[in-house]
Amino acid sequence: MSRPRTFDDGSALDSALDEFWSRGYAATSMRDLSVAMGLGAASIYNAFGDKQTLFARCLDRYLDGSMRARIAVCETLPPREAVVAFLSGIVTRSLEDRRGCLLVNTAVELAAHEPALAALVNERLAELEGFFARSIRHGQEDGSIIGHRDADDLARLFVASVLGLRVLARSRPNGDVLHGIARQALSLLDPPAGESAT
């Protein structure tokens, strides 16, 4: 009969998340995780699986409190406002958080070398792409977003903008620069001068 756990899963995951976010996946050893979580390696494996499985849980915990939470809030807004609010929020967050986005950091660090983690990153980025695509389509339907551009292409461009803003902010945290990039991306929602949105 197994002994009952004497630790809180949430607190342990938060400690592991902080290690992965601060060090990166590759540089975080099981020893680092053991020290941070206050658990022996066997306890970590028994409770959370191997390093990759633990990281996947940490990434989802991070996204629940960041990207997914912001998407949920933005989707209560009219569709055009949803896109504007999300991208503007990315600029603000990028200027405030010097560690960057864990999802984007992982994409840059590992996507070319770790196929399983690349697939995980792509699945999570697909959630963001889906949000943009839904918002753009709804905006095209209500006339607030230009109607003759492909919604899926625009959604992918906004995902690329988010990735670019998050990476650029790590080395060049200049608000004027980042807001300028966001404004240019958002201008693609507008028709050319003299044309209607539909």
Buried (B, 14 or more C-beta within 10 A) or exposed (E): EEEEEEEEEEEBBBBBBBBBBEBBBEEBEEEBBBEBBEBEEEBBBEBBEEBEEBBBBBBBBBBEEBBBEBBEEBBEBBBBBBBBBBBBBBBEBBBEBEEBBBBBBBBBBBBEEBEEBBEBBEEBBEEBBBBBBBBBBBBBEEEBBBBEBEBBEBBBBBBEBBBBBBBBBBEEBEEEBBBEBBEEBBEBBEBEEEEEBE
